[in-house]
Amino acid sequence: MKSNKRVCALGFFDGVHLGHGKIIKEAVSFAASLGAGPAVITFDRRPKSFILGTADRLISPGRAKEKLISLMFPGTELITIPFNAGVASLSPEDFVNGLLIGQFGACGAAAGLDHRFGKDALGDIKTLSGLIKTSPVPTVELDGVKVSSTNIRAALSAGDFELALSYLGHPFLLGGKVQHGDGRGHNIGFATLNLPYDKAQLYPAEGVYASVAEIDGKLYPGVTNLGHRPTFYDDGIFTNETHLIGCSPDLYSKEIWLWLCGYIRPERRFDSATELKAQVDEDIAASLKITENCSFFAEILRRN
């Protein structure tokens, strides 16, 4: 019979990066040793943003976080707690005893060494260990730099997409419902699917990316352009459009996932549609080279 006890991986998990992965894996292992089920306990917004009253732009907004955790850690439950004034006022003791243990049946926890929780972030890993069986998880570093959501944001801000991917440990995930574009891609022989702008999403730098679209469980290589399409508009709106290589299914209103696997080039203005078409041909070749060597999808397909 399945246990109703849980071992909880604690954190906000924005991006579900390599450091987060280590915490979740530890929760899975710890849960097995205690005869419990693994669960990720997180919030619907960053506590800091709630306290400061600022809007979030996240590496992985809610549904994307859920997608990443379910895909990479199958069988792990995701519990998202609405972060509000009541939760913000809980002492570390009340957070653990009342919420984790009392409400969610926690019998153990896994958290990073720098994890803080409770009112005014007064609780730390030592506090946690005194309240519940705890497995502290060491910090993950790459080349001497801590893997963190903050450093991923910094890499994206600096336009270093490859560094951001190395910290994430997986392609950058975007999602949404396909909407109608203006048909310009179709007119030059490269039909595109268009995803709406998400104000909660932190986007990588504008440019052209090698991508893989996940549609109804199937994977399609593509070329994605994030930007304002200066060839066609002097002051265009931001667009997220993808040409699927070798196919052009009717996807209007369908929910899809878009995995950005590598940066190809910056967005630029072309003097003619002919010049743009020639460049897209080069982008397709570059994208196929990148996506065919992306081990992430082979591993996910193997496990699922």
Solvent accessible surface area in square Angstrom, and as a share of the most:
residue,aa,sasa,rsa
1,M,243,1.08
2,K,180,0.76
3,S,42,0.27
4,N,129,0.66
5,K,96,0.41
6,R,57,0.21
7,V,0,0.00
8,C,0,0.00
9,A,0,0.00
10,L,5,0.03
11,G,20,0.19
12,F,35,0.14
13,F,1,0.01
14,D,3,0.02
15,G,0,0.00
16,V,2,0.01
17,H,11,0.05
18,L,68,0.34
19,G,10,0.10
20,H,21,0.09
21,G,9,0.09
22,K,86,0.36
23,I,20,0.10
24,I,0,0.00
25,K,130,0.55
26,E,58,0.26
27,A,1,0.00
28,V,59,0.34
29,S,67,0.43
30,F,36,0.15
31,A,1,0.01
32,A,80,0.62
33,S,85,0.55
34,L,61,0.30
35,G,54,0.52
36,A,15,0.11
37,G,16,0.16
38,P,28,0.18
39,A,1,0.00
40,V,0,0.00
41,I,4,0.02
42,T,1,0.00
43,F,32,0.13
44,D,62,0.32
45,R,102,0.37
46,R,77,0.28
47,P,40,0.25
48,K,138,0.59
49,S,8,0.05
50,F,66,0.27
51,I,116,0.59
52,L,113,0.56
53,G,68,0.65
54,T,78,0.46
55,A,101,0.78
56,D,26,0.14
57,R,103,0.37
58,L,14,0.07
59,I,5,0.03
60,S,2,0.01
61,P,18,0.11
62,G,54,0.52
63,R,134,0.49
64,A,7,0.06
65,K,9,0.04
66,E,96,0.43
67,K,32,0.14
68,L,2,0.01
69,I,2,0.01
70,S,62,0.40
71,L,26,0.13
72,M,25,0.11
73,F,20,0.08
74,P,76,0.48
75,G,76,0.73
76,T,14,0.08
77,E,72,0.32
78,L,49,0.24
79,I,24,0.12
80,T,68,0.39
81,I,10,0.05
82,P,82,0.51
83,F,14,0.06
84,N,70,0.36
85,A,69,0.53
86,G,45,0.43
87,V,20,0.12
88,A,24,0.19
89,S,66,0.43
90,L,47,0.23
91,S,38,0.25
92,P,11,0.07
93,E,79,0.36
94,D,77,0.40
95,F,10,0.04
96,V,0,0.00
97,N,74,0.38
98,G,46,0.44
99,L,22,0.11
100,L,0,0.00
101,I,62,0.32
102,G,59,0.56
103,Q,116,0.51
104,F,26,0.11
105,G,16,0.16
106,A,4,0.03
107,C,38,0.22
108,G,0,0.00
109,A,0,0.00
110,A,0,0.00
111,A,0,0.00
112,G,9,0.09
113,L,90,0.45
114,D,82,0.42
115,H,32,0.14
116,R,129,0.47
117,F,14,0.06
118,G,22,0.21
119,K,97,0.41
120,D,107,0.56
121,A,47,0.36
122,L,116,0.58
123,G,0,0.00
124,D,45,0.23
125,I,29,0.15
126,K,167,0.71
127,T,40,0.23
128,L,0,0.00
129,S,56,0.36
130,G,68,0.66
131,L,47,0.24
132,I,15,0.08
133,K,129,0.55
134,T,26,0.15
135,S,19,0.12
136,P,64,0.40
137,V,5,0.03
138,P,74,0.46
139,T,60,0.35
140,V,30,0.17
141,E,102,0.46
142,L,61,0.30
143,D,152,0.79
144,G,63,0.60
145,V,64,0.37
146,K,82,0.35
147,V,5,0.03
148,S,17,0.11
149,S,24,0.15
150,T,100,0.58
151,N,43,0.22
152,I,0,0.00
153,R,48,0.17
154,A,57,0.44
155,A,5,0.04
156,L,10,0.05
157,S,101,0.65
158,A,84,0.65
159,G,40,0.39
160,D,61,0.31
161,F,7,0.03
162,E,96,0.43
163,L,71,0.35
164,A,0,0.00
165,L,24,0.12
166,S,46,0.30
167,Y,9,0.03
168,L,4,0.02
169,G,42,0.40
170,H,9,0.04
171,P,5,0.03
172,F,2,0.01
173,L,5,0.03
174,L,3,0.02
175,G,27,0.26
176,G,12,0.12
177,K,99,0.42
178,V,10,0.06
179,Q,80,0.35
180,H,134,0.60
181,G,44,0.43
182,D,67,0.35
183,G,35,0.34
184,R,91,0.33
185,G,17,0.16
186,H,131,0.59
187,N,119,0.61
188,I,31,0.16
189,G,55,0.53
190,F,20,0.08
191,A,32,0.25
192,T,46,0.27
193,L,11,0.06
194,N,16,0.08
195,L,5,0.02
196,P,50,0.32
197,Y,112,0.42
198,D,53,0.28
199,K,161,0.68
200,A,38,0.29
201,Q,8,0.04
202,L,38,0.19
203,Y,34,0.13
204,P,6,0.04
205,A,43,0.34
206,E,75,0.34
207,G,0,0.00
208,V,2,0.01
209,Y,1,0.00
210,A,0,0.00
211,S,0,0.00
212,V,9,0.05
213,A,0,0.00
214,E,27,0.12
215,I,6,0.03
216,D,111,0.58
217,G,59,0.57
218,K,132,0.56
219,L,58,0.29
220,Y,57,0.22
221,P,45,0.29
222,G,0,0.00
223,V,13,0.07
224,T,0,0.00
225,N,26,0.14
226,L,0,0.00
227,G,0,0.00
228,H,65,0.29
229,R,34,0.12
230,P,37,0.23
231,T,28,0.16
232,F,60,0.25
233,Y,71,0.27
234,D,136,0.71
235,D,139,0.72
236,G,13,0.13
237,I,141,0.72
238,F,41,0.17
239,T,19,0.11
240,N,4,0.02
241,E,23,0.10
242,T,0,0.00
243,H,27,0.12
244,L,8,0.04
245,I,31,0.16
246,G,80,0.77
247,C,45,0.27
248,S,87,0.56
249,P,60,0.38
250,D,131,0.68
251,L,15,0.07
252,Y,111,0.42
253,S,57,0.37
254,K,70,0.29
255,E,87,0.39
256,I,3,0.02
257,W,36,0.13
258,L,0,0.00
259,W,1,0.00
260,L,0,0.00
261,C,12,0.07
262,G,2,0.02
263,Y,74,0.28
264,I,38,0.19
265,R,35,0.13
266,P,83,0.52
267,E,37,0.17
268,R,110,0.40
269,R,135,0.49
270,F,8,0.03
271,D,135,0.70
272,S,51,0.33
273,A,46,0.35
274,T,107,0.62
275,E,63,0.28
276,L,22,0.11
277,K,88,0.37
278,A,56,0.43
279,Q,31,0.14
280,V,20,0.12
281,D,70,0.36
282,E,111,0.50
283,D,2,0.01
284,I,27,0.14
285,A,65,0.51
286,A,35,0.27
287,S,0,0.00
288,L,52,0.26
289,K,147,0.62
290,I,54,0.28
291,T,14,0.08
292,E,133,0.59
293,N,118,0.61
294,C,29,0.18
295,S,89,0.58
296,F,26,0.11
297,F,19,0.08
298,A,66,0.51
299,E,68,0.31
300,I,14,0.07
301,L,111,0.55
302,R,172,0.63
303,R,98,0.36
304,N,110,0.56
